[in-house]
Every structure is written in C-alpha cells, then in structure tokens.
Amino acid sequence: MVAREFARLKPQFPEFCGCEVCQDDVIVFALNKLPPRYVTARRGAVLTHVRLQGEQQQADISVALIEGFKRVSRSPRPDHGKPPAG
C-alpha cells in the first residue's frame, strides 16, 4: 500500500533524488510514522487492503510519505552520492 502510494506521489517531487537509498528512506520514514498494519501473508494483505480503503487511512499514508519526501530531499544521508569505500 505504501509503496503504491509512493509511486503515485513521487512525480510531485521533482527535486527528490529517486535513487534506491532515498526511496527506501522515504518509505521507511512513512512506515515508522504509521500505526502497524502490515503483514506478509496474502490473506493478511487482503484484509489490510480492505481496512486501508477508508479515506482517513489513505490520507495518513499520503501525509507520512509527503513528510518523508520533504525530509529526505532536505537532508539526505551524509554519505549520499559518494562511491562505496574500498
């Protein structure tokens, strides 16, 4: 659910780097802001999907992701863009 909403919102943030590390940072930021509702089983995913159909839950996900886009764009990791050591 969060990854799908991430993909929908990403075009609204042209200043966002978009590399895999930054994408993961935004998604993790959002997941840490949201109440835990995530499971790995397919059955649980269907039930979670039904619960997240509510407008408030969808809005909560969008707000958390927007905050994440802004925060990661403003302050990427200190080693962002540097080649790996070695």
QUICOR-V704732 format. One record per residue. N is the residue number from 1. RES is the residue in one small letter. PHI is phi as a letter, one per 20 degrees, with the letter a starting at -180 (none if undefined). PSI is psi as a letter, one per 20 degrees, with the letter a starting at -180 (NA if undefined). Layout:
BEGIN
N/RES/PHI/PSI + N/RES/PHI/PSI
END
This chain:
BEGIN
1/m/none/g + 2/v/f/g + 3/a/f/h + 4/r/f/g + 5/e/f/h + 6/f/g/g + 7/a/f/h + 8/r/f/h + 9/l/e/h + 10/k/g/g + 11/p/f/i + 12/q/f/i + 13/f/c/m + 14/p/f/h + 15/e/f/i + 16/f/f/p + 17/c/g/g + 18/g/n/i + 19/c/f/r + 20/e/g/h + 21/v/f/g + 22/c/f/h + 23/q/g/g + 24/d/f/h + 25/d/f/g + 26/v/f/g + 27/i/f/g + 28/v/f/g + 29/f/g/g + 30/a/f/g + 31/l/f/h + 32/n/f/h + 33/k/e/h + 34/l/e/q + 35/p/f/q + 36/p/f/p + 37/r/b/k + 38/y/d/p + 39/v/c/r + 40/t/e/h + 41/a/f/q + 42/r/g/g + 43/r/g/g + 44/g/f/h + 45/a/f/h + 46/v/f/g + 47/l/f/g + 48/t/f/g + 49/h/f/g + 50/v/f/g + 51/r/f/h + 52/l/e/j + 53/q/f/h + 54/g/f/q + 55/e/f/h + 56/q/f/g + 57/q/f/g + 58/q/f/g + 59/a/f/h + 60/d/f/g + 61/i/f/g + 62/s/f/g + 63/v/f/g + 64/a/f/g + 65/l/f/g + 66/i/f/g + 67/e/g/g + 68/g/f/g + 69/f/g/g + 70/k/f/g + 71/r/f/g + 72/v/f/h + 73/s/f/h + 74/r/f/h + 75/s/c/m + 76/p/f/r + 77/r/g/q + 78/p/g/h + 79/d/e/j + 80/h/f/p + 81/g/n/i + 82/k/e/q + 83/p/f/q + 84/p/f/q + 85/a/f/q + 86/g/p/NA
END
